[in-house]
């Protein structure tokens, strides 16, 4: 998995933990943390798929 994808996964996990803490404390700031977790999750998926496609292209395979 590429480094940027790993960083995005780490941000996603930290944002999820921050959202849980915010909601437990009764703060609506957790909604923003949930959105940050969603964006970072999408970034991780994007970078993972991009690296997988590049690896397949360098091996001579085509992706659908």
Secondary structure by P-SEA (a helix, b strand, c coil): ccaaaaaaaaaaaaaaaaaaaaaaacccaaaaaaaaaaaaaaaaaaaaaaaaaaaaaaaccccc
